[in-house]
Structures are given as C-alpha cells and as structure tokens.
C-alpha cells in the first residue's frame, strides 16, 4: 500500500506539472506533516475550524449529528457535542464567527437536493455535551433543474465566515470552476446569489478565510481522482473583502489524499483534514506556506 501511495503521488506530480503548463500557473509543492490519526468514529472528517479553544471536525453523512472537539496541542478528541436538533444528511464543511459555529449540510452530489441547510451553534454552547441549534435553509438562486445528474454546478462543500457573511464556494463538476455565493449569518430561508466565478481547474472541498491577513484558502483536487492531485489556492483580498484572483497562487499538496477540510492555524500555517480512503487514512496534518516567495503573508 505504501509503494502504491508513493507511486500515485509521483504520477500526481507529473500531471500537476502538465496542468500548470496548460493553465500558465506556477504551482510550488508543499508537504503535509501528519499530526494525528483520527479514531474509527471519525472516518469521514469533512471540515475543520477553530472555536472555543479547540479545533472542531465532523463526519460527512449518514451518522449522528455530532461535533468532535480536538485538543489544539495533541489533536486528540477530548470533547463531543451532540446536536439533537440537526440532521446529518450530507455535512461537508464547518466555519465559525466570533459568536457562532456554522455547519454546512450542503453536499449535493447529484444536484437534486431541495433541503440544503446550514446549522448554527452558539460558541458558548460548545462546552456542553448537548447543544441547541438554529437552522438556516437556503437554495441557489440560479438552479432550475433538480433532476439527478453527475455533472452540474450546485454542489457545495466549502463555506467560510467573512465579516458578517457566509461565503459559499461550489464544487463544479461540469465547468471545473468554483462559484462564490454569499449568505447572511442571520435569517431563514435565504436565496444564495452568485457573485463571481474562479478558474480553479478542479473540485473545491474546503475553504477558510484568515481575517488577520485577508488571505482566502481554497482546498481541492483535480477531477481525475486516481491520477490527479490535491491543491490549495491562496488568494488575497482587499479592504472591501473583494477577492484579488489575479494575485492567487496554487500549491500542489503532497501526499495526494482525500483532503476535505482546511483551517488557518496561524498567518503562515494551514491545517488539513482527510477522510479515510484508498489514498490514505483519516488524519489531520499541517503545511507551512511562508517559505514560498510567491505568497506574501501580512503580519
């Protein structure tokens, strides 16, 4: 298995270089330093966020509505919060403001869901074993076709908190771009209106905005799941919270794995979380970005 993973990583690098030539993008490689392996009850870690003195993750779908709290030093699970008022249909992402944590039940692989939602939990309730939730129902303003299909632009696995908004980034299997939609952190139901599209050349699975530096991180992978590679786009924003995509840089993540969640640990380090798959175990890891001259981190 180890030889297979190394081989897949090598092939991924080759395809990454080819992709870079086509897209005219310089893509430095960053290596993940594994910090911990998740226990068996967190096989499908899909999101990661810092709040209330811990990192928080969750499973993907089909299980109980539970948040798992990770110690910030050991990354071992040291707390669980059950959310009896929520349903884990397809939890794909988690983010947080100063006052609330938001869980995106917005996975929409076949494009047929009419029950997309974001669950809202008060940060002050995260120390409890059971916490109440609020529900924000939403839909995409441009979606007219709700028939089941593989190729569409209405799956969403990445949400991040920016000021008093929620930024949603779609996983566009049809166009291999990502669309930015914006929701308010208050009120239900809502219609998410498309703001911009970005040429990420892949499928986006996670997002995190660093309010200190103004840098947006988007995690994803190329469409060819076996011979592909994982990547991170880093894009600065201006004082009006506008994404300056012309200055964005793509990083190739090694080893290739099913990296699903991303969170800024500091202005120059990112944490990634992975689901268990044929590409590797369920784990959490760290990457450094300050050694790359193309990235300008504002301290």
Buried (B, 14 or more C-beta within 10 A) or exposed (E): EEEEBEEBBEBBBEBBEEBBEEEEBEBBBBEBEBBBBBEEEBBBBBBBBBBBEBBBBBBBBEBBBBBBBBBEEEBEBEBEBBBEBBBBBBBBBBBBBEEBBBBBBBBBBEBEBEEBBBBBBBBEBBEEEEBEBBBBBBBBEEBEEBEEEEEBBBBBBBBBBBEEBBBBBBBBBEBBBBBBBBBEBEEBEBEBEBEEBBBBBBBBBBBBBBBEBBBBBBBBBBEEEEEBBBBBBBBBBEEEBEBEBEEBBBBBBBBBBBBBBBBBBBBBBBBBBBBBBEBBBBBBBBBBBEEBEBBEBEE
